[in-house]
Amino acid sequence: MLTYKNIKGYELIEQYGIYNALTNKNGVSRDHMLSINYGWTHNIPPEIISHPANCEIMTQSNNSKKSSKSSITLEELKERIATWK
């Protein structure tokens, strides 16, 4: 799934495993902190929305609760991208 260990929440993968609707309903999934929906409605280039700096690992249940809400602003994401290692 992911190869970037500096993604926020990456350590949760080992603890919970990857989400699977059949075999691991308590697992984690990748969340876009600045939502895909926000990117679409504000014409943000896909390379910004899809950047690994826009990812966070969280339990699937929390990701579902978050829905299409964003947890960071576009400016915060641009700052994260500028300092991404």
C-alpha positions in Angstrom: 0.0 0.0 0.0 2.4 2.7 1.2 6.1 3.0 1.2 6.5 6.4 2.9 7.2 5.9 6.5 7.0 9.6 7.2 3.3 9.7 6.4 1.3 10.7 9.5 0.0 7.7 11.3 2.2 5.2 9.4 2.9 3.3 12.7 -0.8 2.3 12.9 -0.3 -0.1 10.0 1.7 -2.5 12.1 -0.8 -2.1 15.0 -4.0 -2.6 13.1 -3.1 -3.9 9.7 -4.6 -2.8 6.4 -8.4 -2.4 6.2 -10.2 -5.1 4.3 -14.0 -5.3 4.4 -13.9 -9.1 4.6 -10.9 -9.9 6.7 -9.9 -6.8 8.7 -12.7 -4.4 9.5 -10.6 -2.8 12.2 -7.7 -2.0 9.9 -6.3 1.3 8.7 -6.7 3.1 5.4 -5.2 6.1 3.7 -7.0 9.4 4.1 -6.5 12.6 2.0 -6.2 15.3 4.6 -7.3 17.9 2.1 -10.2 16.0 0.6 -10.5 14.9 -3.0 -13.9 16.5 -3.1 -12.4 19.9 -2.0 -9.7 19.5 -4.7 -12.3 18.8 -7.3 -14.6 21.6 -6.5 -11.7 24.1 -6.2 -9.8 23.0 -9.3 -6.7 22.0 -7.4 -4.3 20.1 -9.6 -4.3 16.3 -9.0 -0.5 16.3 -8.3 -1.2 18.4 -5.2 -4.2 16.3 -3.9 -2.3 13.1 -4.6 1.0 14.1 -3.1 2.1 11.9 -0.2 2.2 14.9 2.1 -1.6 15.0 1.8 -1.9 11.5 3.2 -2.7 10.3 6.7 -3.1 6.8 7.9 -6.1 6.3 10.2 -8.5 3.5 11.1 -11.1 2.9 8.5 -13.9 3.7 11.1 -12.4 7.2 11.7 -11.9 7.7 8.0 -15.5 6.9 7.4 -16.6 9.3 10.1 -14.4 12.1 8.5 -16.2 11.5 5.2 -15.2 14.3 2.7 -14.2 16.8 5.3 -10.7 18.2 5.2 -8.4 18.2 8.2 -5.9 20.8 6.8 -6.1 23.8 4.6 -4.7 24.2 1.1 -2.0 26.5 2.5 -1.0 23.9 5.2 -0.8 21.3 2.5 1.4 23.5 0.3 3.7 24.0 3.3 3.8 20.2 3.9 4.7 19.6 0.2 7.4 22.3 0.3 9.1 20.6 3.3 8.4 16.9 2.2 11.4 14.6 2.5 
